[in-house]
Amino acid sequence: MYCRKCYTKLDPTDDFPRCPRCDRGFDPTDRNSYLARPFPGKWRIVWHIFLTTLVSFVIAFIVANFQLAQASGH
């Protein structure tokens, strides 16, 4: 069991289950409130890479069009 925010190992036997590092609460019976592995899964990593690349291309396209408009004198 690992924290969703800082990936610290969690102790489900505490009276008030909270992360010792970032103080984020979790419910040992709710699988969505913690991670089973200490690091994100491969699909989450792939999704972040894809999203970052897509955002970078969109920003580059906007900047290139802005510079093209400035160079053309419009």
N, C-alpha and C positions, 0 to 999 in steps of 0.2 A: 504494500500500500504506500503510495507516494503522493505528495502534494501536487495539485494541478498548477499551482503558481510557481513554486520554487524547486520542485522535484525532491524535497526532503523526505526521508523515510518517516512514516507516520506510525503512531502506536494506537491501535484501535481499543486498547483496554483502559484508556484514560476516562475519567468521569466526565470531563468536558472535552470532547475530541476536537483539538485545534492543532494546527501546525506549530511546532516549537520555534520555527525560524521566522515565518511571515505572519503567524497568528490567524491564518485562514481556517474557518471552521469546515468540518466534514462530517458526514454521517457514514459510519461503517456498514450500515445496511443498504445504503444507496450507492450503487456502483458509479453513478455519474458525478459523485462529489469527490472522487479521488482517482488516481491513475494506478493501473495494475503494474506498469513498468516505470522505471525511473526516468525515461526519456520519451519524447514523442514517437509515435509509430511512423513507419516509413511513408504511409499515405499522407500523414500530416506534414511531413518534411517535403514531400513532392508537391503538395498543394501550396505550401509557402513559397517554394522556388518558382512554381508556375505563376502564382499571383504577383510575386515581386517582379518577375520578368515582364509580365503583361503591363503592370503599372509603369515600369521603366520605359517600355516601348511607347506607351501612350504619352508620357511626359516628353520623351524625345521627339515624337511627332509634333506635339504642340509647340515646342521650342523651335524646331526646324521650320514650321510654317510661319511662326512669328518672325524669325530672322529673314525668311524669304520675302515676307511682306515688307519688312524694313528695307531690304536691299533693292526692291523694285520701286520704291518711292511712293507707295500707296499708303 
